[in-house]
Amino acid sequence: MNIPLYTKYRPHTFEDVSEQKEVVEILKNQIRNGTVRNCYLFAGPSGTGKTTIARILAHELNHGEGGVIEMDAASNSGVEDVRNIIEKAVYQALDAEYKVFIIDESHSISNAGYQAFLKTLEEPPAKAIFIFCTTDPQKMPATIINRVQRFDLSRISYSGVFNRLKYIVDSENKEGRNIRVSDDTLDYIARLSGGGMRDAVSMLDKCLGLSNEIELEDAVKILGSADYTTLFNLFFSMYNCDEKSVIEVVEGIYRQGKDLKLFLRQYTNFLSDICKYKLFENFEYISIPKLYSNEMERAKNSDGEVLKHLLEKVNAINSEVKYESNVLPVVETELLILSRE
């Protein structure tokens, strides 16, 4: 059985971590100076390295010895689960200096569970370290957050994700895998990931499940994303009041069996990207691949007020069809009306 790429290339040292340099340097200094805290909170979007950094911290503290006790709070959120951790924390680890507890999805812990934690966090056992990891720190009680050292992890930059994907492809080829993934594809995946490294590597792995040679068109189909050619066609058809073309595009999507609600959300994001490109005239803040630079230049020249009006109305259509069972006639009618405005 092949090891998933995300597991295979998960960082095992601080030096391997993509970005998050300030967090990494502080933790390294604490280990070096003997000022490690008993309680930490790693907060940030999915795939930014929270659990990975927690595991590396545990590994560095114990010089690779002993095991880490991990708890997924999403499925173990009750007071008894918390009490079980507290009981384990009291006893000194036999195979390592520190007993490290990583509580993932910690925002899911029940109120009763947090209450059980309070006393332990106020007076933690000397050689026990608790690391809370969460995507939603605002859901955690202030009484808990006030007792931990908090680190907020940021989304990985586009260049950070792209370079990591490039590194993975090169590493796989050095092992004799003989794969070829175009830079346009890596660019697309990096933008689609939204700064989440785990999602980016998982998407690359999914694409390579089809073939060892992946072009942008393949990735778009495999990842279930909207075809950018279709999105541009719909935009220019609506902008030019070409009602016939608007219907042809929507009917084409429907006959391919695609989810019109999902397509409409993707079209909203697409229009938003065009607005941002018109403002900044570069691809830094958008998910559209650079391969479509000619189309983007053409779209950039569209009237700004018309563009914002389209975005506002299409966003409203999203809300209108949210609970609609028969979406096609509603979408076609609304887009036709919008094309005439």
C-alpha positions in Angstrom: 0.0 0.0 0.0 1.4 3.4 -1.0 1.9 6.0 1.7 -0.2 9.1 1.1 2.0 12.0 0.1 0.9 14.2 3.0 2.0 11.5 5.5 5.2 10.8 3.6 6.3 14.5 3.4 4.9 15.7 6.8 7.7 17.7 8.4 9.6 15.9 11.2 11.9 18.8 12.3 11.4 22.5 12.8 13.6 23.2 9.8 11.2 21.3 7.6 8.2 23.4 8.6 6.9 25.6 5.8 6.9 29.2 7.0 5.5 29.9 10.6 9.1 31.1 11.3 8.3 33.3 14.3 6.5 30.5 16.1 9.2 28.0 15.3 12.0 30.3 16.5 10.2 31.0 19.8 9.7 27.3 20.5 13.4 26.5 19.6 14.6 29.3 22.0 12.3 28.0 24.8 13.8 24.5 24.4 17.3 25.9 24.2 16.8 28.1 27.3 14.8 25.7 29.3 11.7 28.0 29.4 9.2 25.6 27.9 5.6 26.3 29.1 3.2 23.7 30.5 0.3 24.8 28.3 0.2 25.9 24.7 -2.5 26.9 22.2 -1.8 26.6 18.5 -4.6 28.3 16.6 -5.0 28.8 12.8 -6.7 27.6 9.6 -6.7 24.0 8.6 -3.4 22.6 7.1 -1.1 25.3 8.5 0.9 23.0 10.7 -0.7 23.1 14.2 -0.5 19.4 15.0 2.7 19.0 13.1 4.5 21.7 15.1 3.0 20.2 18.3 4.5 16.8 17.5 7.9 18.2 16.6 7.9 20.2 19.9 7.2 16.9 21.8 9.9 15.1 19.8 12.5 17.8 20.4 11.7 18.0 24.2 12.1 14.2 24.6 15.0 13.8 22.1 12.9 11.4 20.1 12.1 9.2 23.1 8.7 8.3 24.5 5.3 8.6 22.8 2.9 11.5 22.5 -0.6 11.1 23.8 -3.0 12.6 21.3 -6.7 13.1 21.7 -9.2 14.1 19.0 -11.6 16.3 20.9 -14.1 16.2 18.0 -14.9 12.6 19.1 -13.7 12.7 22.7 -15.1 15.9 24.1 -16.7 14.8 27.3 -15.7 15.3 30.9 -14.7 11.7 31.3 -12.3 12.0 28.3 -10.7 15.0 29.9 -10.5 13.3 33.3 -8.7 10.4 31.7 -6.0 12.8 30.4 -5.7 14.5 33.8 -5.2 11.2 35.5 -2.4 10.2 33.1 -0.7 13.6 33.5 -0.2 13.1 37.2 2.3 10.2 36.7 5.8 10.8 35.4 6.6 9.3 32.0 8.7 6.2 32.3 10.3 6.4 28.8 10.8 10.1 28.4 11.4 13.3 30.4 8.1 14.9 29.5 4.6 13.6 29.1 3.1 15.6 26.2 -0.6 15.7 25.5 -1.9 17.0 22.1 -5.6 17.9 22.1 -6.7 18.4 18.5 -9.9 20.2 17.6 -9.9 21.4 21.2 -12.7 23.9 20.5 -15.0 20.8 20.6 -14.4 20.0 24.3 -17.6 20.4 26.3 -18.1 23.1 28.9 -17.9 20.4 31.6 -14.7 19.1 30.1 -13.1 22.5 30.2 -14.2 23.0 33.8 -12.4 19.7 34.6 -9.2 21.1 32.9 -9.1 24.4 34.8 -7.5 23.2 38.0 -4.9 21.2 36.1 -4.0 24.1 33.9 -3.7 26.4 36.9 -1.3 24.0 38.6 0.0 21.6 35.9 2.2 18.7 36.9 5.9 19.6 36.5 6.7 17.3 33.6 3.4 17.4 31.8 2.8 19.6 28.8 -0.6 20.3 27.2 -0.9 21.5 23.7 -4.3 22.6 22.4 -4.8 22.8 18.6 -7.8 24.4 17.1 -9.2 26.1 14.0 -11.8 28.0 16.1 -10.1 29.5 19.2 -13.1 31.9 19.6 -15.1 28.8 20.7 -12.8 28.1 23.6 -13.5 29.7 27.0 -11.5 32.7 28.0 -10.7 31.0 31.3 -8.7 28.4 29.3 -7.1 30.8 26.8 -5.9 33.0 29.7 -3.9 30.0 31.1 -2.0 29.0 27.9 0.6 30.5 25.7 -1.1 31.2 22.4 0.5 31.0 19.0 -1.6 32.0 15.9 -0.4 30.2 12.7 -1.0 32.0 9.4 -2.1 30.5 6.1 0.9 29.3 4.0 1.7 31.8 1.3 1.1 30.9 -2.4 4.9 30.6 -3.0 5.3 28.5 0.1 2.7 26.0 -1.1 4.0 26.0 -4.7 7.6 25.4 -3.7 6.6 22.6 -1.4 4.6 20.9 -4.2 7.6 21.3 -6.5 9.9 19.8 -3.9 7.6 16.8 -3.5 7.4 16.1 -7.2 11.2 16.4 -7.5 11.7 14.1 -4.5 9.4 11.5 -5.9 11.3 11.5 -9.2 14.6 11.1 -7.4 13.1 7.9 -6.0 12.4 6.7 -9.5 8.7 7.4 -9.7 9.0 9.3 -13.1 6.1 11.7 -12.7 5.5 15.0 -14.6 3.3 17.7 -13.3 3.2 21.0 -15.2 3.9 24.2 -13.4 0.5 25.4 -14.4 -1.0 22.5 -12.5 1.1 23.2 -9.4 0.2 26.9 -9.7 -3.5 25.9 -9.8 -3.4 23.6 -6.9 -1.4 26.1 -4.8 -4.0 28.8 -5.4 -6.9 26.3 -4.9 -5.6 25.2 -1.5 -6.2 28.6 0.1 -3.0 28.4 2.1 -3.6 24.9 3.5 -0.6 22.7 2.9 -2.4 19.5 3.8 -5.1 20.2 1.3 -2.6 21.1 -1.4 -0.5 17.9 -1.0 -3.7 15.8 -0.9 -4.9 17.4 -4.1 -1.6 16.6 -5.8 -1.8 13.0 -4.6 -5.4 12.8 -5.9 -4.3 14.0 -9.3 -1.4 11.5 -9.5 -3.8 8.8 -8.7 -5.0 9.1 -12.3 -1.7 9.4 -14.1 2.0 10.2 -13.7 1.6 13.0 -16.2 -0.8 15.8 -15.2 -1.7 18.9 -17.1 -3.9 21.8 -15.8 -6.9 20.5 -17.7 -6.6 17.1 -16.0 -6.3 18.7 -12.5 -9.4 20.8 -13.1 -11.5 17.7 -14.0 -10.0 15.5 -11.2 -10.5 18.1 -8.5 -14.1 18.8 -9.5 -13.4 22.5 -9.9 -15.2 24.7 -12.4 -13.7 24.8 -15.9 -12.3 28.2 -16.3 -13.0 28.3 -20.0 -16.7 27.8 -19.1 -16.5 30.5 -16.4 -15.0 33.0 -18.8 -17.5 32.1 -21.5 -20.4 32.8 -19.1 -18.9 36.0 -17.9 -18.3 37.5 -21.4 -21.7 36.2 -22.6 -23.5 38.0 -19.7 -21.3 41.1 -20.0 -22.1 41.4 -23.8 -25.8 40.6 -23.2 -25.5 37.5 -25.4 -28.6 35.7 -24.0 -28.3 32.7 -26.3 -24.7 31.9 -25.2 -25.8 32.3 -21.5 -28.4 29.6 -21.9 -26.0 27.3 -23.9 -23.4 27.6 -21.1 -25.9 26.8 -18.3 -27.4 23.9 -20.3 -24.0 22.5 -21.0 -23.2 22.5 -17.3 -26.5 20.8 -16.4 -26.2 18.1 -19.1 -22.7 17.2 -17.8 -24.4 16.3 -14.5 -22.6 19.1 -12.6 -24.1 20.6 -9.5 -25.5 24.0 -10.5 -25.5 25.3 -6.9 -21.8 24.5 -6.6 -21.1 26.0 -10.0 -23.0 29.2 -9.0 -20.8 29.5 -5.9 -17.7 29.0 -8.0 -18.9 31.6 -10.4 -19.4 34.1 -7.5 -15.8 33.5 -6.4 -14.7 33.8 -10.1 -16.3 37.2 -10.4 -14.8 38.3 -7.1 -11.4 37.3 -8.5 -11.9 39.4 -11.6 -12.8 42.4 -9.3 -9.6 41.9 -7.4 -7.5 41.5 -10.5 -9.0 44.8 -11.8 -7.8 46.4 -8.6 -4.3 45.0 -8.3 -3.6 43.8 -11.8 -1.7 40.7 -10.7 -2.5 37.1 -9.6 -1.4 37.5 -6.0 -4.8 37.5 -4.3 -6.8 35.3 -6.7 -7.2 31.6 -7.4 -7.4 31.8 -11.2 -4.3 30.3 -12.8 -1.8 32.5 -14.6 -2.4 30.4 -17.7 -5.5 32.6 -18.2 -3.7 35.9 -18.2 -5.0 36.9 -21.7 -8.6 36.3 -20.6 -8.0 38.2 -17.3 -6.6 41.2 -19.2 -9.7 41.2 -21.3 -11.9 40.9 -18.3 -10.0 43.6 -16.5 -11.1 46.1 -19.2 -14.8 45.6 -18.4 -16.7 48.4 -16.8 -16.1 48.3 -13.0 -19.7 49.2 -12.0 -21.2 46.6 -14.3 -18.7 44.0 -12.8 -19.7 44.9 -9.2 -23.4 44.7 -10.2 -22.9 41.2 -11.6 -21.1 40.1 -8.5 -23.8 41.5 -6.2 -26.7 39.9 -8.2 -25.0 36.5 -8.7 -24.3 36.4 -5.0 -28.0 37.1 -4.3 -28.9 34.2 -6.7 -26.8 31.9 -4.5 -29.1 32.6 -1.6 -32.2 32.3 -3.7 -31.4 28.7 -4.9 -29.9 27.5 -1.6 -33.0 25.4 -0.7 -34.4 25.1 -4.3 -34.9 21.5 -5.5 -35.3 22.3 -9.2 -32.4 24.7 -9.8 -32.1 24.8 -13.5 -35.1 27.1 -14.4 -34.3 29.5 -11.6 -30.7 29.9 -12.6 -31.4 30.3 -16.2 -34.2 32.8 -15.6 -32.1 34.9 -13.1 -29.0 34.9 -15.4 -31.1 35.9 -18.4 -32.7 38.8 -16.5 -29.3 39.9 -15.3 -27.8 39.7 -18.8 -30.5 42.2 -20.0 -29.8 44.8 -17.2 
